[in-house]
Amino acid sequence: MERKIVHIVGTGTIGEPLIGILCEQKSNLGIDEITFHKHTPLTSDKPKVQNLIKKGARLSVLEDRIDDFKAIGLEPEFTMEEAIARSSVVIDCTPKGFGHSNKKKFYEKYADKVKGFLAQGSENNFGKKYARGINDHVITKEDQFLQIVSCNTHNLACLVNTIALSIAPDNLLSGKFVCIRRSNDISQTSSFVPAPTINDHSDNTYGTHHARDAAELFKTMNLDLNLFSSALKVNSQYMHVVWFNLELKEITDKEKVLELLKQDKRVALTEHHSANTVFSFGRDQGQYGRILNQTVVVEDSINVKNGNEVTGFCFTPQDGNSILSSIAATVRFLNPHSYQDKINSLSNFFFDRV
């Protein structure tokens, strides 16, 4: 009987918790084995790698670095090529441009051995864009390569899908967003900004990549949406915050909007107004400190103007929503006929309220 093996490349802010969650939930998700790739033998990362191995994950490294890893007390079980070739699904969690200049081209040589490949964030042209709960129905068995969209793109897409498109596919007239991004993860020491720093509008149609990626996600469903986003970084390490303004075709009110949000199990509502309190909840109550919901909407911030213009604020569960989509896509590759039931085993890690 074929063993179902998942290989994760990278041990950063997405890779590390993803490895841990898959190790703990593998029996529920129909996974037999987890392997992971570590690129550089750093003594500072040794405790992290050792703990992932203790959880049951098996280490792979570049062939010419095996001795370097052994020198710091880590015993790789596979070379990178061996680990990929024996895998059922490969999840690349490295940042854009890291490791391989063209990730899809690199992995294509293993396409006859591996069922599916996933890449994170802004890896455009890697494969069909995917976000759990948004475009599951257009993913087919031909989609061997999938791009898991970024955490803020998940948030934008969920807001549009829940507030506008759940009423009718043509209900959205326009969507505007401001992504107020944290500088970096609390685990990172680089890229911190000393003061609020504005991003350029690199796309004349969509503004920043967040709206562009969300629009391209909906295009997989044959929907051409009018979306625009702006972005800036603030000197915080807690959570991204998104301001949204959705102009709808259908008349609505605040109570109807809140009811739509309550009905979507991938949306959490909160009375909190500060990123630190929402972040703290995720740290204490979430899976590996992550909230797996697509978005956390501040319910008191919801405002409806003129009966069709919905405005509000929400927090982005960065990493958490991307991790959820990565798990969902992985389980679908492994168990295409029963993946929905297996993914439901994660339902306890969603929150109605934060």
C-alpha positions in Angstrom: 0.0 0.0 0.0 1.3 3.4 -1.0 2.6 5.5 1.9 1.3 9.1 2.1 4.3 11.3 2.8 4.3 15.0 3.1 7.6 17.0 2.6 7.9 20.6 3.9 10.7 22.8 2.6 11.6 25.5 5.1 11.3 25.9 8.9 10.3 29.6 9.1 7.1 31.3 10.3 4.9 29.0 8.1 7.1 25.9 7.8 7.8 25.3 11.5 4.2 25.4 12.8 3.0 23.5 9.7 5.4 20.7 10.4 4.3 20.5 14.0 0.6 20.6 13.2 0.9 17.9 10.6 2.9 15.7 12.9 0.3 16.0 15.6 -2.7 15.6 13.3 -1.4 13.2 10.7 -3.5 10.2 11.7 -6.7 12.4 11.5 -5.6 13.8 8.1 -4.6 10.5 6.5 -0.9 11.1 6.5 1.7 8.4 7.2 4.9 10.4 7.4 6.3 13.9 7.6 9.7 14.9 6.3 11.2 18.4 6.2 14.2 20.2 4.6 16.6 22.5 6.4 18.9 24.5 4.2 21.6 25.8 6.5 23.2 24.1 9.5 22.9 26.7 12.2 23.6 25.9 15.9 21.0 28.6 16.8 18.3 26.5 14.9 19.4 23.2 16.4 16.8 23.2 19.2 14.0 23.9 16.8 15.1 21.1 14.4 15.6 18.6 17.3 12.1 19.3 18.6 10.6 18.8 15.2 12.4 15.5 14.9 11.1 14.5 18.4 7.6 15.2 17.1 8.2 12.6 14.4 9.4 14.6 11.4 12.4 13.3 9.5 15.2 15.6 8.4 16.5 16.2 4.8 19.4 18.4 3.8 21.5 19.2 0.7 23.9 16.3 0.0 27.0 18.4 0.3 25.9 19.7 3.7 25.3 16.3 5.4 28.7 16.4 7.2 28.1 20.0 8.3 24.8 19.0 10.0 26.4 16.0 11.6 29.1 18.3 13.0 26.5 20.3 15.0 24.8 17.1 16.3 22.0 16.7 13.8 21.6 13.4 11.8 19.9 13.9 8.4 18.0 10.9 7.1 17.6 12.0 3.5 19.2 14.2 0.9 16.9 16.9 -0.5 16.5 14.9 -3.8 15.7 11.7 -1.9 13.1 13.4 0.3 11.3 15.0 -2.6 11.3 11.9 -4.9 9.7 9.7 -2.2 7.1 12.3 -1.2 3.4 12.4 -2.1 3.1 16.1 -1.6 5.7 18.8 -1.4 5.0 22.1 0.4 7.6 24.9 -0.2 7.4 27.4 2.6 10.5 29.4 1.7 10.1 33.1 0.8 9.8 34.2 -2.8 13.2 34.0 -4.6 14.8 31.8 -1.9 16.4 28.5 -2.8 15.4 28.4 -6.5 15.0 31.3 -8.9 12.1 29.4 -10.6 10.5 27.0 -8.1 8.1 25.5 -10.5 10.8 24.6 -13.0 12.8 23.0 -10.2 9.9 20.8 -9.0 8.7 19.9 -12.4 11.4 17.3 -12.8 9.7 15.4 -9.9 6.2 15.7 -11.4 6.0 12.1 -12.4 6.7 11.0 -8.8 4.8 13.5 -6.6 1.1 14.1 -6.6 1.1 17.8 -5.7 3.3 20.8 -5.1 2.4 23.9 -3.1 4.2 27.2 -2.8 3.4 30.1 -0.4 2.6 33.8 -0.9 3.7 35.7 -3.9 5.0 32.8 -6.0 3.2 34.0 -9.1 3.1 31.6 -12.1 3.8 28.6 -9.8 0.3 27.3 -10.2 -3.4 28.0 -9.7 -4.0 30.4 -6.8 -5.9 28.8 -3.9 -7.5 29.8 -0.6 -9.5 27.4 1.5 -13.2 28.1 1.4 -13.0 30.5 -1.6 -12.2 28.5 -4.7 -12.1 24.8 -3.6 -14.7 24.0 -6.2 -12.5 25.0 -9.2 -9.5 22.9 -8.1 -9.3 19.8 -10.3 -7.1 16.7 -10.5 -5.1 18.5 -13.3 -4.0 21.2 -10.8 -0.7 19.6 -9.7 0.8 22.9 -8.8 -1.0 25.3 -6.4 0.0 28.7 -5.1 -1.3 29.3 -1.5 -2.1 33.1 -1.5 -0.7 35.4 1.2 -2.3 35.9 4.6 -3.7 39.3 3.7 -5.0 38.1 0.4 -6.9 35.3 2.3 -8.4 38.0 4.5 -9.5 40.3 1.6 -10.9 37.3 -0.3 -12.9 36.1 2.7 -14.4 39.5 3.3 -15.5 39.8 -0.3 -16.8 36.3 -0.5 -18.8 36.4 2.8 -20.2 40.0 2.7 -20.8 40.4 -1.0 -20.6 37.2 -3.1 -22.6 35.0 -0.7 -25.6 37.1 -1.7 -25.0 37.0 -5.4 -21.9 36.6 -7.7 -22.5 40.1 -9.1 -23.2 41.8 -5.8 -19.8 43.5 -5.4 -19.5 46.9 -7.2 -16.1 47.7 -5.7 -13.8 46.7 -2.9 -11.1 49.0 -1.4 -8.7 47.9 1.3 -5.8 49.4 3.3 -3.5 46.7 4.7 -1.8 48.0 7.8 1.0 45.5 8.1 3.2 44.5 11.0 6.9 45.0 10.4 7.9 41.3 10.9 7.1 38.3 12.9 8.1 38.2 16.6 10.5 35.4 15.7 12.4 37.6 13.2 15.1 40.2 13.9 15.3 41.8 10.4 13.0 44.1 8.4 11.6 46.0 11.4 10.7 49.6 10.5 11.2 52.5 13.0 8.0 54.3 11.9 5.0 53.8 9.7 6.3 53.2 6.1 4.1 53.4 3.0 4.2 50.9 0.2 4.1 52.1 -3.4 1.1 51.3 -5.7 3.0 49.1 -8.1 -0.2 48.1 -10.0 -2.3 50.8 -11.7 -5.4 48.6 -11.6 -5.2 46.9 -8.2 -2.7 49.1 -6.2 -0.7 46.5 -4.3 -0.3 42.8 -4.8 -2.9 42.0 -2.1 -5.9 43.1 -4.2 -4.2 41.9 -7.4 -3.8 38.4 -5.9 -7.3 38.4 -4.6 -8.7 39.4 -8.0 -6.6 36.7 -9.7 -7.9 34.2 -7.1 -11.5 35.1 -8.0 -10.6 34.9 -11.7 -10.1 31.2 -11.2 -13.9 31.2 -10.6 -14.5 33.3 -13.7 -15.2 36.4 -11.7 -13.7 39.8 -12.7 -13.9 41.9 -9.5 -13.2 45.6 -9.0 -10.6 45.5 -6.1 -8.0 48.0 -5.0 -5.6 47.9 -2.1 -3.0 50.1 -0.4 -0.5 49.0 2.2 1.9 50.3 4.8 4.1 48.8 7.5 3.9 50.0 11.1 6.4 49.4 13.9 4.6 46.5 15.5 5.2 42.7 15.5 1.7 41.6 16.5 -0.8 41.4 13.6 -1.7 42.9 10.3 -4.9 45.0 10.4 -7.1 45.6 7.3 -9.5 48.5 6.7 -12.1 47.5 4.1 -14.8 49.3 2.1 -17.2 47.2 0.1 -19.8 48.8 -2.2 -22.6 46.4 -2.9 -25.3 46.1 -5.5 -27.9 44.8 -3.0 -29.2 46.9 -0.1 -28.1 45.6 3.4 -27.7 46.8 7.0 -25.3 46.2 9.8 -27.3 43.4 11.3 -27.4 41.5 8.0 -23.7 41.9 7.5 -22.9 40.7 11.1 -25.2 37.7 10.5 -23.3 36.8 7.3 -20.0 37.0 9.2 -21.4 34.9 12.0 -22.5 32.2 9.6 -19.1 31.8 8.0 -17.1 29.3 10.2 -13.8 30.7 8.8 -14.7 34.2 10.2 -14.2 35.1 13.8 -15.7 38.1 15.4 -14.2 40.1 18.3 -14.9 43.0 20.6 -11.2 43.7 21.0 -9.8 46.7 19.2 -6.1 46.2 19.8 -3.9 43.8 17.9 -2.0 42.7 21.1 -5.2 41.3 22.7 -6.2 39.4 19.6 -2.6 38.2 19.1 -2.5 37.1 22.8 -5.6 35.1 22.4 -4.1 33.3 19.4 -0.9 32.6 21.3 -2.7 31.1 24.3 -5.7 29.4 22.6 -4.6 28.8 19.0 -2.9 25.8 17.4 0.8 26.5 17.7 -0.2 30.0 18.7 -2.0 30.5 15.4 -5.7 31.4 14.7 -6.6 29.3 11.7 -9.6 31.5 10.7 -9.3 33.5 7.6 -10.1 36.8 9.3 -11.0 38.3 12.7 -13.5 41.1 12.3 -14.0 43.8 14.8 -17.8 43.7 15.1 -18.2 47.3 16.5 -16.3 48.7 13.5 -18.9 47.5 11.0 -20.7 50.5 9.4 -23.2 50.5 6.6 -23.6 53.8 4.7 -26.5 54.5 2.2 -27.6 50.9 2.6 -24.9 49.4 0.4 -21.5 50.6 1.5 -19.9 48.4 4.2 -16.9 49.6 6.0 -14.9 48.0 8.9 -11.7 46.8 10.4 -10.3 43.3 10.8 -7.2 41.5 11.9 -5.3 39.1 9.7 -4.4 35.7 11.4 -1.1 35.8 9.5 0.4 32.3 8.9 -2.7 30.7 10.3 -5.0 31.1 7.3 -2.1 30.2 5.0 -1.4 27.1 7.1 -5.0 26.1 6.9 -5.1 26.3 3.1 -1.8 24.4 2.9 -3.2 21.6 5.0 -6.5 21.5 3.0 -4.7 21.3 -0.3 -2.3 18.6 1.0 -5.1 16.4 2.3 -7.0 16.9 -1.0 -4.0 15.6 -3.0 -3.7 12.6 -0.7 -7.3 11.8 -0.2 -9.4 13.3 -3.0 -12.6 11.4 -2.2 -12.6 11.9 1.6 -10.6 15.1 2.2 -13.6 17.1 3.4 -14.2 14.8 6.3 -10.5 14.6 7.2 -10.2 18.4 7.2 -13.2 18.7 9.5 -11.0 17.2 12.2 -9.4 20.7 12.5 -12.8 22.3 13.2 -12.0 22.6 16.9 -9.1 25.0 16.0 -11.5 27.6 14.6 -13.1 30.3 16.8 -16.5 31.9 16.5 -15.3 34.7 18.7 -11.9 36.0 19.8 
